[in-house]
Amino acid sequence: AGTKEIALIQILVPFSNAIVKQTVQAYQITSKRNLEEDVRSDTSGDFEKILVCLMQGVRDENTAVDMGRAQQQAEELYKAGENRMGTEEAVFTRVLSQSSFSQIK
């Protein structure tokens, strides 16, 4: 289907959950295709997984930062990536696709 990776990133990353969901629906209506299926067929690996997670539109949109949660997430990310062969990408995908932008900062 020729997925445009840059366009997907520009649409899925910075916008609200509502806009992401509307975009996924608009794609379905205008192209008569399922965006998730097209992304899955045109991408692979960790990139595919994070795009699919972002398409769900479930990012926390709370602008308040939970410092306790930030510490917990930092420890999870450290354990998932540091001092080991390979990384545990599922942890990175979950934190980066579901946490609010304020929380990630």
N, C-alpha and C positions, 0 to 999 in steps of 0.2 A: 504494500500500500504506500510505501515511500514516506514513512514517518519523518517529519521535520523536527529533529531533536532540539534545536535551539528554540524553535517556536513553542514546543511543549514545555521546556524549562521556563520560558518567559510567561507562559500562561499559568502553569501549575504552581510555581514557587511563590511569587509575590502577592497573589490575590487571595481574597477571603474564601472561605469554604463555600459560601453561597455562589460566588462567581465561578469557582471551579466546577461546582455541580451544574450550574447553568451552561457552562461551556461544554461539558460532557454531553448534556442533553441536546444542545444546539448542534453538536457534531453528529449525533444520532439522527436528528431530524433532517439536517441539510445533506448529509452524505448517505443516509440509510445504512450506516455502518456503526459498529460498536467500537468506540475509541479504545477501550481496554484491550479488546481482542486485537485491534490493529497495532497497538503498542507492543503487546506480547509477541506478535508475529514479526515485528520489525526491530525489536531490541532484545537484549539478552542480559543475563547475569545481574549484577547488583544495580546497574542502571535501570534495567527493566523493573526490578523490584521496587526501587524508590519511586519511579514514575507511577506505577500501579498504586502504591500507597498514597501518593499525593493526589491521585485522581479520586480517591475516596472522599476527599474533602472533610477530613476529621481533625485537622490541625487545631490545637487549643488556641483560641483567639483572645484569651485573657491577656491584657497588657501588663498586669502585675507580675512581678518576679517572685517566685517562691524560692528563697535562698536555700532552704533545706532540700527541696527537690533538685535545685541546681547542683548542690553538693553530691546528692545521690546519683544524678545523671552523669556528672563528671567522673565519679568513681566507676560507674557502669561502663562508660566509654573507655576509661583507662584500662580496666580489666579486659575489655573486649578487644583492645588493640595493642596494648603495650606488653612487652616482655613475653611474647608468644609467637609461634610460627603461624603466620596468617592472622586474620582478624575475624571477629564474630560480627559479620556485616549486619545481621538482623538487629543487633542492638543499635548500631549507627542508623540504620534505616528507620527504626521505630522512633528514636529520639529526634532525628532531623526532620521526619515527615509529620510527626504528631505534636511536637512541642511548639509553643508560640515563639514568634521571632524574638520577643523580649526575653523569654526563658533561655533561648539558645545563646543569645549574646552574653 
